């Protein structure tokens, strides 16, 4: 069942330089209980799209349906009621700096009319869930970035939402803290069956936590589907570019470099899927074609909780067997694709 349905949504803004088309006929379906990623480069329209999901931005045309109800058909009062079911967290936390951690989490509960004692009890439960029970009397200025985001998550959960929208929620965090926040979101998804939509420009975030993903460019969805399938067989140039940047980021972390080899032959990316043959496939490739193959990079990535092996291979410059070698790899269940502009 689809909890969020986006149908042909367009959004235009009028600026001093003319009309800007931020969204162009975007259509998506996000299932109940899913963790759905929306990814793209800066200016792709992903943040505008997520703000249309709770009508912080009203689409110029098209409609957004939550549980079958079109948000555009609701009165202002009905829309406010619907938004109680949609929590949101942001890149820069948006905490009340003059309030304690406990009071920050209580704030939306006070707005709902909860009594102080009831609100505080609920807030303490939420701080326990996000691992900050011992920080309730602290102030945001005394917290790390990761702790601030945990407070923001607790606050977003205060209204018992069915949907949680995360707009670049980990972009301001270091990699280790990002992983801990993603683990928390995954736990919240499993514990409460909350549908989570994650807006990001980082493929590493998508592959670590999301089940489905939509890839955006210049206001349009250019590719969508299961994360595992897009990771193995990216069809769009944008998807390949995002995966390439993910590969480069990992190479920098590990200090690996194949730069001196890149001037030789064609470079490809292979992914060992669940259907890959259990054999020493690279060794057999070399033995079968009697040609050396450079392994520029080999790694295992977490894609939706499953380990996926990945390699960047390079053939010799004058090889006449490249297509046959690609076919050899494909026949053994490996996904074979381009490694565009790879830099080790």
Beta strands, then each sheet from edge to edge (+ up, - down):
strand 1: 2-15
strand 2: 18-31
strand 3: 35-40
strand 4: 61-66
strand 5: 69-70
strand 6: 86-90
strand 7: 163-167
strand 8: 195-200
strand 9: 212-217
strand 10: 220-226
strand 11: 267-272
strand 12: 294-303
strand 13: 306-314
strand 14: 334-338
sheet 1: 2+ 1- 4+ 5-
sheet 2: 6+ 7+ 8+ 3+ 9+ 10-
sheet 3: 12+ 13- 11+ 14-
end
